[in-house]
Amino acid sequence: MSNELANTTRIHEAHAGIGDEFLTFSLGDEEYAVDILKVQEIRGYENVTRLPDSPSFIKGVINLRGVIVPIVDLRLKFQLGQAEYNELTVMIILNLGTRVVGMVVDSVSDVVRLQSEEIKSSPDLGGSVDTRYLRGVATVGERMLLLLDIEHLMLGRDMALTDAA
């Protein structure tokens, strides 16, 4: 057991100071980011099969190499107005534990590396704004990134994507 602990400590020390990488994307005028390790692939937007009685932000499902993947439009989920689907609109396919989920975003920007000290806690805005899906806020040059806790968002009860009753 002490050997495993020593190996784990060495791994953490080897990665200390490296920082985490985030895929950045836009929704309207805002920029968001998700942990790059959760991203399976980025695809151009394609038509989805609508599901009856699903929330408006659940666009439907696609068949991705034999896997049925629910697709969530984050602009609609965050109530940022009606999405306009064009050649820049993309779907980010995420691996979230045992689930594969897609999210529609306006465009993908780049991958950024952030040190833990560059990530600030989500601001406390009282009960007026729901910040439970924010991992934090980071500034990269002139850009402000809202870092999403994508697993918490996508697998939460209000998304209707969980198997829990």
N, C-alpha and C positions, 0 to 999 in steps of 0.2 A: 504494500500500500504506500509506503514512503517513497518507493521508486516512481509510482504513478504521480504522486504529488510533486516530486522533483521534476518530472518531465513536464507536467502542467505549468509549473512555475517557470521553467525555461522557455516554454512556448509563449507565455504571457510576456516575459522579459524580451524575447526576440521581437514581438509585435509592439512593444511599448514605443510610443512616439510615432508609429506609422500612421495612425489615424484610420478612420473608416471612410469608405467610398460610397458616394450617393449618386444615383441617377437623377438629374434635374429635369423638370418638365413644367410646362405652363398651362394654366387654366385662366383664360382671360388675361388680365394684366398682372397676375400674381405668379410667382415661381415657387414650386414645391420640389421636394426631394424625397426619395425612398432609398433604403439600404440596397445597394447594388446586389448584394448576395441573395435578395429575395426575387430578383428579376430573372426570369427564364429566357424571355425573348421580347423583341419589339417588332410589331407588325403594322403594316398599313391598315387603316380602318376598312373593314369589310362588313357587308350586311350580316345581321344577326337574325336568328329565329326568335321572334317575340314569344313570351310566355304569358298565358292568360292570367289575370289577377295578380300580376307582379307589380311592385312599386315602380313609379315612373323612372327612377334612376337605374333600375335593372333593365338594361336594353334588351336582354335576351341571352341566347346561348350560341356558341359556335362549336363545330366539331374540329378539334385540333389533333390531327393524327390519331383519331379514335377515342380521344378524351373529350367529353362534353364539358365545356368551360363557360361558366356564367360570366357575363360582361356587364360591368358597372360603369356608368357615365359619371365621373367625379364632378363635372360641372353641375349636373343635376343634383347629385347627392349633397353638394355644398351650397346649393341654391344660388348659383352664380349666373343664372339666366339660361336661356335656351342655347344649346350647343349648335355650332355650325360645322357640318361635316364637309371637309374639303381634302385636298391632296396632302396637307400637313397633319391632318388628324391621324393619330396613331392609337394603337392598342398596346399596352404594356402587359405582358403575360407574367403573372407572379406565381412562384411556388411558395405556398404558405403552409408548411407542415405537410399534411396529407392532402391539402386542397390545391387546386390550380384555379386561379381566378384571373380574369382580365379586367383592365380598367381603360376607359377611353379618356384621352387627354388631348388638349389642343395641339401640342407639339412637344417633342423631346429636345432638350438643349444639349447637355453634356454630362460628363461624369466629373464630380469634384471630390477631392480628398479633404476631410475636415478633421482637425485635431479635436480631442474632447474639450479642450479649453475654448475652442471657437464656437461651441454649441451652448447657447444660453437657454435657460428654462423658458417654458411657455409663460407668457405674461398672465397674471391673475386678473381677469376681467370680470370677476364676480359671476353671477349666474346669467349675465346677458349674452355671453358668447361661449359656445361649447368648445373647450380646448382639450378634451380628453383624448383626441386622436393625434395631438401634436406631441412629438418627441422633443421638440425644441425649435429654436430659431437661430439661424446662422447668417453672418454677413460675409459675402465673398466679393471683395472690391466694392462696387456700388450696388451690388445685388443683395437683396434680402431673401433668404430661402426659408420656407416653412417646412420643417422636417416632419414627415408623417410617420406615425406609428402604424404602418400599413396592416400588420396582422391584427392589431386591436380594432382598426377601422373595418377591415374586410370580414373578419370573423366575429364581429359583434352581433348581438341579438337583433338589433334594429336593421341590419343589412339583409336579413332573411336568407343568409347563405350558410347558416350553421345547421348541423344535424340535430342539435339539442332542441328539446321541446320547451 
